[in-house]
Amino acid sequence: MMTIVCGEDSVASYDYFFNLKKEFKEKEYEIYDIDPLKIDEITSWRSESPSLFSNKKVFFIQNLNKKTNKKNLKQFKTINQLIESKYIEVVLYEEETPSRFLKFGEKAKIKEFKISENIFKLLDACYPGNFKNFVLLLNSVRTNADEIFIFIMFTRHIRNLLTIKIDPSSSKLATWQAVKLKHQASLWQTDKLVSFYHSFHKIDLSIKTSSSPYSPCNSLDILTSYYL
């Protein structure tokens, strides 16, 4: 059987994936981390040494969906065999991938972690002159979402805003996303957005190196009080 852990909330989904591995270890399963391009080896081992599978084993694979080619019929045959198998346990982690974008897995067990709509509202509220509304949304969102995840979302969002502002032709966003970001970017002066991004990047580095005395959301609060 196959369990697929996915969703745009990468922090919550990876925590679930990591904890699943711990649970299997506690149940005395043998844990195997498999390269997504070598997934066919699982079925090969099964056919060549079936006795090996008499012991409890579980195979963990990350980002198979990104490495899957719909034209590769052999690969899809292997994936379907693993999904339907009653004797082989496989857990997939698909980073930042909504279930609707999976190329396989209709019969698999899917655990999806979605992003709260309030986080998108918070990202949309990040523009000069809107600090009061932004802080209200930030305080609301931080009670139900991981602060690191909120900060990760902002890092990507500000980078996308800057790209749309300075070099829109290099953006790889969907058309509707680009139109939305262009409007938000138009509310920023270019030099102020560049400065905001650099300040944001410095805070991001300080959080990653544990050199900041503030939590991610407190840092975000302080930074936006100056720029918004």
Residue pairs with C-beta under 8 A, 6 or more apart in sequence:
1 83
1 85
1 86
1 88
1 89
1 90
1 108
1 109
2 79
2 82
2 83
2 90
2 91
2 92
2 105
2 108
2 109
3 20
3 90
3 91
3 92
3 108
3 109
3 110
3 111
4 92
4 94
4 99
4 102
4 105
4 108
4 109
4 110
4 111
5 13
5 16
5 17
5 20
5 91
5 92
5 93
5 94
5 111
5 113
6 13
6 65
6 92
6 93
6 94
6 97
6 98
6 99
6 102
6 110
6 111
6 112
6 113
7 13
7 96
7 97
7 98
7 99
7 111
7 112
7 113
7 114
7 115
8 96
8 97
8 98
8 113
8 114
8 115
9 113
9 114
9 115
9 149
10 95
10 96
10 149
10 152
11 146
11 148
11 149
11 152
12 113
12 146
12 149
13 93
13 95
13 111
13 112
13 113
14 93
14 95
16 111
16 113
17 60
17 91
17 93
20 91
21 31
21 60
21 91
24 31
24 58
24 89
25 31
27 56
28 56
29 56
29 57
29 58
29 89
30 55
30 56
30 57
30 58
31 58
31 60
32 57
32 58
32 59
32 60
33 59
33 60
33 61
34 41
34 42
34 59
34 60
34 61
35 61
36 61
36 62
36 63
36 64
36 66
36 67
36 68
37 67
39 61
39 64
39 75
39 78
39 79
39 82
40 74
40 75
40 78
42 59
42 78
42 82
42 88
42 90
43 78
43 81
43 82
43 88
45 52
45 53
46 53
46 85
46 87
46 88
53 87
53 88
57 88
57 89
58 89
58 90
58 91
59 88
59 89
59 90
59 91
60 90
60 91
60 92
60 93
61 90
61 91
61 92
61 93
62 92
62 93
62 94
62 95
63 93
63 94
63 95
64 79
64 92
64 94
65 92
65 94
65 97
65 101
65 102
65 103
65 104
66 94
66 97
68 75
68 76
68 79
68 103
68 104
69 75
70 76
70 103
76 104
79 104
79 105
80 104
82 88
82 90
83 104
83 105
83 107
83 108
84 107
92 105
92 108
94 102
98 112
98 114
99 105
99 110
99 112
102 110
115 153
116 141
116 144
116 145
118 137
118 140
118 141
118 144
118 145
119 141
119 145
119 150
119 153
121 137
122 134
122 137
122 138
122 141
122 150
123 153
123 154
123 157
124 180
124 184
125 133
125 134
125 137
126 134
126 154
126 157
126 158
126 184
126 224
126 228
127 184
127 187
127 188
127 228
128 187
128 188
128 189
128 192
128 227
128 228
129 187
129 228
130 228
131 224
131 225
131 228
134 224
134 228
135 221
135 224
135 225
138 150
138 217
138 220
138 221
138 224
141 150
142 150
142 217
147 215
147 216
147 217
148 207
148 216
150 216
150 217
150 220
151 204
151 207
151 216
151 217
151 219
151 220
154 200
154 220
155 200
155 201
155 204
158 193
158 196
158 197
158 200
159 197
160 171
160 173
160 177
160 181
161 181
161 184
161 185
161 188
161 193
162 185
162 193
162 194
162 197
163 170
163 171
164 171
164 173
164 178
164 181
164 182
164 185
165 185
165 188
165 190
165 193
166 190
166 194
168 178
168 182
171 178
171 181
173 181
185 193
188 196
192 227
195 227
196 223
196 227
199 223
199 227
200 223
203 212
203 219
203 220
203 223
206 212
206 219
207 216
207 219
212 219
214 222
